[in-house]
Amino acid sequence: MSAEVETSEGVDESEKKNSGALEKENQMRMADLSELLKEGTKEAHDRAENTQFVKDFLKGNIKKELFKLATTALYFTYSALEEEMERNKDHPAFAPLYFPMELHRKEALTKDMEYFFGENWEEQVQCPKAAKKYVERIHYIGQNEPELLVAHAYTRYMGDLSGGQVLKKVAQRALKLPSTGEGTQFYLFENVDNAQQFKQLYRARMNALDLNMKTKERIVEEANKAFEYNMQIFNELDQAGSTLARETLEDGFPVHDGKGDMRKCPFYAGEQDKGALEGSSCPFRTAMAVLKKPSLQFILATGMALAAGLLAWYYM
């Protein structure tokens, strides 16, 4: 009987030790930055998942002109991101994640711009207004809080290595782009042989950064801010897009005579309850004039580009 009791107590003690070790391992895993980002941005993922842009892109409902402008938005976004990464390549909170040969996209995007716009493409484009807030945020982080730069680098590049490959095939099929890669160089990572293995390496490097929990929480917060910038752009696009979706001519612009009560205009449908439109006339002609301007076209393009980035998260 005594031997049985001792044996039982020994087993219980062993189980306690194993249980304690497992709990400690789980706590350490949950403290990993990659896990914190995954858990901490779930809500943002859910919101992005329901955007019309994501659904349309997956269905191949994209036009070449819009895709060209989306490439423009990506060019300015990655130019800012990689400029700040270069500035902070020796910073201890980012240096282990500096992979210019494997990840940087500016050179690839330059090739895409030349393909779509020609050799003088730089004279034809400008940074979209809707993208400027995000670009400005990236520059601010790089120059003032470089420890948060990982939030932007991780969400962009890991997504590009994942869902971006799906989007490449969709774009090539929908736009009849060459299978040899012209126009979609952005999605081609020539120096990454195995995307899955490289993502594992990147996450391991990121989890090994010497960061306290407060800094990790700030990084998660910054990642959510990046999603919020995207959502703000989508909200702006929803208003313009709802008008364009009613009726379209062959060139893609709606048919509307510009007459009537503003309350009947779909562009302002969301404003009716605010009482600010009472007695006003429909501004459709003005809206159409604005829609034909490059600045708003860039807004639409930015939305598609950022939607692609958000969509990429679901394939990581």
Summary of the structure (lengths in Angstrom):
residues: 316
radius of gyration: 24.3
end to end distance: 56.0
largest distance: 96.7
contacts: 961
relative contact order: 0.16
helix: 73%
strand: 1%
